Amino acid sequence: MTPEQRSALTAKLANFERATKHQMVIATVSSLGGKDIKTYTTDLFNAWGVGRKGYNDGVVVLIAPIQHQARIAVGYGLEKVLTDRVCADIMRDTMIPHLKAGDAYGGIDAGVDALVRASGGKGPGAL
């Protein structure tokens, strides 16, 4: 990502947190360290303490480009709106096409917008 893209994404995530109190983080890693992506994402989620204590309302979007894997992990407090099905649909329909085309930023940005909408946050232009 360019510095401008990183800055725009950071601002979007900060605005989402300010508007909803939910915390979303994006992580890109060069290696999963021998772990499967689900375990890696869960470990990262817990190590970083994503989401508010007592609400467990965080979201982690993990991209492992070298392994050609991605995952969305959702805290228990948001699982009613960001279900496994919703996250799988966002991955398949929104993020993966961009990632396969070599557009990592486009995939992440579109995925964040879709997650914001699905979680009841404001649309991409309204953040």
C-alpha positions as CSV (number, residue, x, y, z in Angstrom):
1,M,0.0,0.0,0.0
2,T,1.1,3.5,-0.6
3,P,1.3,5.9,2.3
4,E,-1.8,7.7,1.0
5,Q,-3.8,4.5,0.9
6,R,-2.6,3.5,4.4
7,S,-3.6,6.9,5.7
8,A,-7.0,6.8,4.0
9,L,-7.7,3.3,5.4
10,T,-6.5,4.3,8.9
11,A,-8.8,7.3,8.9
12,K,-11.7,5.1,7.7
13,L,-11.1,2.6,10.5
14,A,-10.8,5.4,13.1
15,N,-14.1,7.0,11.9
16,F,-15.8,3.6,12.1
17,E,-14.6,3.2,15.7
18,R,-15.7,6.7,16.6
19,A,-19.1,6.2,15.1
20,T,-19.9,2.7,16.4
21,K,-17.4,2.1,19.2
22,H,-16.5,-1.2,17.4
23,Q,-12.8,-1.7,16.6
24,M,-11.6,-3.1,13.3
25,V,-8.0,-3.8,12.4
26,I,-6.3,-4.9,9.2
27,A,-3.2,-7.0,9.3
28,T,-1.1,-8.2,6.5
29,V,1.6,-10.8,7.3
30,S,4.4,-12.2,5.3
31,S,4.1,-15.6,7.0
32,L,1.6,-17.5,9.1
33,G,4.4,-19.0,11.1
34,G,3.4,-22.6,10.3
35,K,-0.1,-22.0,11.8
36,D,-3.4,-22.4,9.9
37,I,-5.0,-19.0,9.2
38,K,-7.8,-19.5,11.7
39,T,-5.4,-20.1,14.5
40,Y,-3.1,-17.3,13.5
41,T,-6.0,-14.8,13.3
42,T,-7.4,-15.9,16.6
43,D,-4.0,-15.6,18.3
44,L,-3.5,-12.1,16.8
45,F,-7.0,-11.0,17.8
46,N,-6.3,-12.1,21.4
47,A,-2.8,-10.7,21.5
48,W,-3.8,-7.3,20.3
49,G,-7.0,-7.2,22.4
50,V,-9.2,-6.0,19.5
51,G,-12.6,-4.8,20.6
52,R,-13.9,-3.4,23.8
53,K,-13.4,-5.4,27.0
54,G,-16.8,-6.8,28.1
55,Y,-18.3,-6.2,24.6
56,N,-15.9,-8.3,22.5
57,D,-16.9,-6.3,19.5
58,G,-13.8,-6.3,17.4
59,V,-13.0,-7.4,13.9
60,V,-9.7,-8.5,12.4
61,V,-9.1,-8.7,8.7
62,L,-6.0,-10.8,8.0
63,I,-4.3,-11.0,4.6
64,A,-1.4,-13.4,4.1
65,P,-0.6,-12.7,0.4
66,I,2.3,-15.2,0.1
67,Q,0.1,-18.0,1.3
68,H,-2.8,-16.6,-0.8
69,Q,-5.1,-16.6,2.2
70,A,-7.4,-14.1,3.9
71,R,-9.7,-14.3,6.9
72,I,-12.2,-12.1,8.8
73,A,-12.4,-12.8,12.5
74,V,-15.2,-11.3,14.5
75,G,-15.6,-11.0,18.3
76,Y,-18.6,-12.6,19.9
77,G,-20.3,-9.2,20.4
78,L,-20.6,-8.7,16.7
79,E,-21.4,-12.3,15.6
80,K,-25.1,-11.7,15.4
81,V,-24.6,-9.1,12.6
82,L,-21.3,-10.2,11.1
83,T,-22.1,-13.9,10.9
84,D,-19.8,-16.5,9.3
85,R,-22.0,-16.3,6.3
86,V,-21.9,-12.6,5.9
87,C,-18.1,-12.6,6.3
88,A,-17.7,-15.4,3.8
89,D,-19.9,-13.5,1.3
90,I,-17.8,-10.4,1.8
91,M,-14.6,-12.4,1.3
92,R,-15.8,-14.2,-1.8
93,D,-17.8,-11.4,-3.5
94,T,-15.9,-8.3,-2.5
95,M,-12.3,-8.9,-1.3
96,I,-11.1,-12.0,-3.2
97,P,-11.7,-10.7,-6.7
98,H,-9.5,-7.7,-6.0
99,L,-6.8,-9.8,-4.3
100,K,-6.7,-12.2,-7.1
101,A,-6.2,-9.3,-9.5
102,G,-3.3,-8.1,-7.5
103,D,-5.2,-5.1,-6.0
104,A,-4.6,-5.7,-2.3
105,Y,-5.6,-2.2,-1.3
106,G,-8.8,-2.3,-3.4
107,G,-9.7,-5.7,-1.8
108,I,-9.1,-4.4,1.7
109,D,-10.8,-1.1,1.2
110,A,-13.9,-2.7,-0.4
111,G,-13.9,-5.3,2.3
112,V,-13.8,-2.7,5.1
113,D,-16.7,-0.8,3.4
114,A,-18.8,-4.0,3.2
115,L,-18.0,-4.9,6.8
116,V,-19.0,-1.4,7.9
117,R,-22.3,-1.6,6.1
118,A,-23.0,-5.1,7.4
119,S,-22.3,-4.1,11.0
120,G,-24.8,-1.3,10.8
121,G,-22.1,1.4,10.5
122,K,-22.3,4.2,7.9
123,G,-21.6,3.6,4.3
124,P,-18.2,4.3,2.8
125,G,-18.8,7.9,1.8
126,A,-20.5,8.8,5.1
127,L,-17.6,7.8,7.4
